[in-house]
């Protein structure tokens, strides 16, 4: 057993595929490959997986991810079609242009960061992504928000409920591996921008303290049912916010059920979208000048 090995836990029936982060004596620290779960397990309880596709849990997670991505692309195509029909109905000769909301994405996992940025690029969402340990996120949020000036900030990584917590003590932040770090970062974001419609905050990971994240200012958070959430669930929420018109509130049922984890994995509050339309479309982009929108 060594760092980087793909493994499953025998005692859990191989329910989640993990990558070994570190091995400390007879215990391995594990990070989910598809779910944002941080766990530890005795080395003797682990089975090495040679081929990720041989893991039924991993295959199922990827099927669900593909379905969610397809749904999101379909909705985006419908949005474009409706906009074009509206433009023709209004006899507008000038082509419009679109300004989706800009995302700042902080991630405690470098592999998830890469996958997240690929999806943002695929969906043409302007995004700035940074891999940073969960314990350093609050400091980075403090420094980056004034620089990046995003419309949406995603604060995510790995989390989990501690095994040695007091019985049923799920209301205590000390019972979670990283929820306190996420809460600290959310607080800093809300000190920077108090309006939940001016800055949309998406926070949390697997089994995170959902209530604490919302109470401290998150618009969307995980996990109401203390369940595992897929690595891309926070990204789906951010993209939905990015492409929902500033005239409309984000459809809560639509965005939550569009995630892989569903209602037990992600929840939130009514929030205005960040998508804008402009007219007429600029003919050129000035060389060396970065857009301000």
Wavefront OBJ file of the C-alpha trace (Angstrom):
o trace
v 0.000 0.000 0.000
v 1.505 3.319 -1.063
v 0.563 6.922 -1.768
v -1.449 7.273 -4.975
v -2.916 3.756 -4.960
v -6.597 3.422 -5.850
v -8.414 1.485 -3.137
v -11.817 0.536 -1.730
v -12.772 -0.290 1.855
v -13.730 -3.924 2.460
v -15.830 -3.095 5.534
v -18.006 -0.730 3.460
v -18.463 -3.170 0.608
v -16.308 -1.125 -1.757
v -18.928 1.647 -1.894
v -16.490 4.469 -2.748
v -13.295 4.517 -4.791
v -10.454 6.338 -2.995
v -6.926 7.439 -3.716
v -4.401 6.961 -0.900
v -3.170 10.400 0.213
v -0.734 9.225 2.886
v 0.032 6.115 4.918
v 0.722 6.636 8.617
v 1.917 3.420 10.249
v -1.058 1.039 9.799
v -3.610 3.707 8.818
v -4.197 5.243 5.395
v -5.632 8.708 4.797
v -8.003 8.494 1.830
v -9.526 10.988 -0.614
v -12.498 10.031 -2.759
v -11.892 10.014 -6.517
v -15.486 10.899 -7.402
v -16.885 12.064 -4.053
v -15.557 14.879 -1.868
v -14.959 12.588 1.107
v -11.900 12.601 3.374
v -11.573 9.347 5.313
v -9.108 7.148 7.130
v -9.019 3.357 7.305
v -6.762 0.556 8.546
v -4.503 -0.630 5.750
v -5.755 -4.193 6.272
v -9.286 -3.028 5.425
v -8.238 -1.776 1.982
v -8.167 -3.542 -1.364
v -6.099 -2.091 -4.188
v -8.053 -1.445 -7.392
v -5.969 -1.807 -10.545
v -8.576 -0.571 -12.994
v -10.907 2.259 -11.896
v -13.539 1.047 -14.375
v -13.751 -2.229 -12.456
v -15.271 -0.347 -9.520
v -19.075 -0.423 -9.772
v -19.362 2.622 -7.484
v -17.014 4.651 -9.677
v -18.819 3.652 -12.866
v -22.182 4.641 -11.396
v -20.823 8.008 -10.222
v -19.502 8.777 -13.684
v -22.767 7.803 -15.344
v -24.622 10.217 -13.043
v -22.055 12.931 -13.746
v -22.524 12.491 -17.497
v -26.313 12.696 -17.096
v -26.073 15.919 -15.084
v -23.698 17.462 -17.615
v -25.993 16.505 -20.486
v -28.980 18.065 -18.704
v -27.029 21.254 -18.124
v -25.969 21.444 -21.784
v -29.556 20.865 -22.924
v -30.818 23.675 -20.698
v -28.106 25.977 -22.019
v -29.042 25.181 -25.639
v -32.685 25.921 -24.833
v -31.684 29.241 -23.282
v -29.761 30.234 -26.431
v -32.661 29.207 -28.670
v -35.180 31.191 -26.612
v -32.918 34.241 -26.702
v -32.597 34.044 -30.488
v -36.369 33.669 -30.920
v -36.954 36.657 -28.680
v -34.487 38.725 -30.654
v -36.168 37.864 -33.973
v -39.618 38.597 -32.527
v -38.446 42.047 -31.500
v -36.944 42.630 -34.980
v -33.589 43.494 -33.497
v -31.011 43.719 -36.259
v -28.025 43.926 -33.945
v -26.715 40.656 -32.464
v -26.708 40.526 -28.684
v -23.845 39.308 -26.515
v -23.833 37.299 -23.293
v -22.055 37.939 -20.011
v -22.263 34.889 -17.733
v -21.380 35.319 -14.069
v -17.679 35.033 -13.193
v -16.604 32.300 -10.766
v -13.788 32.112 -8.215
v -13.353 28.429 -7.321
v -11.199 27.370 -4.357
v -10.653 23.629 -4.106
v -8.871 21.464 -1.546
v -8.148 18.776 -4.148
v -5.936 19.314 -7.191
v -7.618 16.568 -9.250
v -11.073 17.984 -8.545
v -9.777 21.454 -9.377
v -8.670 20.236 -12.796
v -12.011 18.478 -13.467
v -13.932 21.534 -12.315
v -12.023 23.885 -14.603
v -12.594 21.523 -17.531
v -16.344 21.708 -16.939
v -16.328 25.499 -16.589
v -14.429 25.703 -19.884
v -16.813 23.253 -21.555
v -19.787 25.364 -20.476
v -17.992 28.643 -21.317
v -18.193 30.020 -17.808
v -15.422 32.512 -16.932
v -13.702 30.948 -13.934
v -10.557 31.425 -11.870
v -9.596 28.242 -10.019
v -7.040 27.729 -7.251
v -5.985 24.575 -5.432
v -5.445 25.359 -1.757
v -5.652 23.386 1.481
v -8.954 23.861 3.290
v -7.218 25.402 6.329
v -5.861 28.258 4.155
v -9.079 29.088 2.304
v -10.234 31.912 4.581
v -6.948 33.803 4.111
v -7.052 33.279 0.347
v -10.677 34.428 0.086
v -9.701 37.600 1.957
v -6.891 38.318 -0.522
v -8.538 37.230 -3.768
v -12.068 38.625 -3.626
v -10.933 42.273 -4.062
v -8.596 41.199 -6.900
v -10.819 38.805 -8.873
v -14.167 40.509 -8.093
v -16.208 37.387 -8.899
v -19.976 37.101 -9.058
v -19.848 33.598 -7.570
v -17.358 32.029 -5.165
v -17.078 28.268 -4.673
v -15.438 27.061 -1.438
v -15.007 23.304 -1.491
v -12.620 20.405 -1.057
v -12.854 17.390 1.249
v -14.857 16.897 4.430
v -16.467 14.186 6.506
v -18.015 13.437 9.872
v -15.469 12.263 12.436
v -15.760 8.648 13.563
v -14.888 9.449 17.188
v -17.450 12.227 17.670
v -19.942 12.173 20.510
v -23.105 10.213 19.702
v -25.443 12.198 17.455
v -23.368 15.346 17.945
v -23.811 16.563 14.378
v -24.536 20.158 15.420
v -20.983 20.681 16.676
v -18.494 21.934 14.094
v -15.790 20.006 15.951
v -17.454 16.808 14.713
v -16.377 17.571 11.127
v -13.004 17.348 9.419
v -13.151 20.600 7.455
v -16.525 22.279 8.009
v -14.987 24.849 10.359
v -12.512 25.816 7.637
v -15.337 26.244 5.124
v -17.356 28.308 7.622
v -14.347 30.583 8.223
v -14.008 31.200 4.494
v -17.739 31.885 4.080
v -17.593 34.444 6.907
v -14.762 36.297 5.171
v -16.708 36.305 1.900
v -19.730 37.813 3.659
v -17.597 40.448 5.360
v -16.433 41.449 1.877
v -19.965 41.465 0.400
v -22.996 41.234 2.664
v -25.601 41.001 -0.110
v -26.386 37.413 -1.020
v -27.509 38.568 -4.470
v -24.337 40.548 -5.184
v -22.010 37.640 -4.311
v -23.275 34.077 -4.566
v -21.426 31.723 -2.183
v -21.398 27.953 -2.760
v -19.704 26.038 0.057
v -19.080 22.596 1.502
v -18.112 19.052 0.599
v -19.108 15.534 1.679
v -21.141 15.440 4.915
v -20.400 19.114 5.656
v -22.302 21.077 8.324
v -25.040 22.415 6.044
v -26.789 24.557 8.663
v -23.605 26.289 9.845
v -22.616 27.156 6.274
v -26.016 28.717 5.535
v -26.143 30.553 8.859
v -22.761 32.114 8.147
v -23.773 33.391 4.732
v -23.613 30.678 2.071
v -26.326 30.763 -0.611
v -25.887 27.060 -1.360
v -24.256 24.443 0.824
v -23.776 20.758 1.486
v -24.864 18.457 2.947
v -28.435 18.574 4.376
v -28.519 14.793 4.775
v -24.831 14.444 5.729
v -24.330 12.333 2.614
v -21.507 12.111 0.084
v -21.573 14.705 -2.673
v -20.032 14.269 -6.093
v -16.866 16.190 -6.906
v -18.695 18.281 -9.524
v -21.861 19.119 -7.561
v -20.574 22.561 -6.407
v -19.579 23.275 -10.020
v -23.082 22.474 -11.315
v -24.571 24.912 -8.803
v -22.082 27.632 -9.777
v -22.776 27.151 -13.507
v -26.519 27.332 -12.875
v -26.010 30.624 -11.028
v -23.736 31.900 -13.803
v -26.351 31.297 -16.517
v -29.510 32.328 -14.645
v -30.638 35.835 -15.598
v -30.179 38.643 -13.091
v -33.942 39.202 -13.517
v -34.738 35.712 -12.190
v -34.120 33.756 -9.029
v -32.219 30.514 -9.438
v -34.748 27.677 -9.582
v -33.963 25.835 -6.344
v -35.659 22.567 -7.253
v -34.083 22.557 -10.692
v -30.527 23.225 -9.523
v -30.683 20.831 -6.560
v -32.213 17.942 -8.480
v -29.791 18.644 -11.317
v -26.866 17.755 -9.064
v -25.708 14.175 -8.714
v -26.331 14.041 -4.960
v -29.811 15.584 -5.009
v -31.785 17.040 -2.126
v -29.790 15.264 0.599
v -26.511 16.470 -0.874
v -27.101 20.152 -1.678
v -29.506 22.824 -0.470
v -29.825 26.579 -0.590
v -31.873 29.759 -0.487
v -33.567 31.909 -3.134
v -30.897 33.838 -5.006
v -30.836 36.049 -8.089
v -28.855 34.765 -11.065
v -25.754 36.467 -12.475
v -26.279 36.212 -16.256
v -26.566 39.396 -18.341
v -27.311 40.149 -21.988
v -25.867 43.130 -23.862
v -26.672 44.915 -27.108
v -25.093 45.615 -29.565
v -22.288 43.082 -29.702
v -18.793 44.663 -29.612
v -17.081 44.455 -32.997
v -13.534 44.284 -31.626
v -11.651 43.599 -28.434
v -8.958 46.100 -27.526
v -5.522 44.471 -27.516
v -3.925 44.257 -24.092
v -7.051 45.437 -22.281
v -8.873 42.940 -20.086
v -12.688 43.097 -20.096
v -14.240 44.527 -16.946
v -17.277 42.226 -17.153
l 1 2 3 4 5 6 7 8 9 10 11 12 13 14 15 16 17 18 19 20 21 22 23 24 25 26 27 28 29 30 31 32 33 34 35 36 37 38 39 40 41 42 43 44 45 46 47 48 49 50 51 52 53 54 55 56 57 58 59 60 61 62 63 64 65 66 67 68 69 70 71 72 73 74 75 76 77 78 79 80 81 82 83 84 85 86 87 88 89 90 91 92 93 94 95 96 97 98 99 100 101 102 103 104 105 106 107 108 109 110 111 112 113 114 115 116 117 118 119 120 121 122 123 124 125 126 127 128 129 130 131 132 133 134 135 136 137 138 139 140 141 142 143 144 145 146 147 148 149 150 151 152 153 154 155 156 157 158 159 160 161 162 163 164 165 166 167 168 169 170 171 172 173 174 175 176 177 178 179 180 181 182 183 184 185 186 187 188 189 190 191 192 193 194 195 196 197 198 199 200 201 202 203 204 205 206 207 208 209 210 211 212 213 214 215 216 217 218 219 220 221 222 223 224 225 226 227 228 229 230 231 232 233 234 235 236 237 238 239 240 241 242 243 244 245 246 247 248 249 250 251 252 253 254 255 256 257 258 259 260 261 262 263 264 265 266 267 268 269 270 271 272 273 274 275 276 277 278 279 280 281 282 283 284 285 286 287 288 289 290 291 292 293
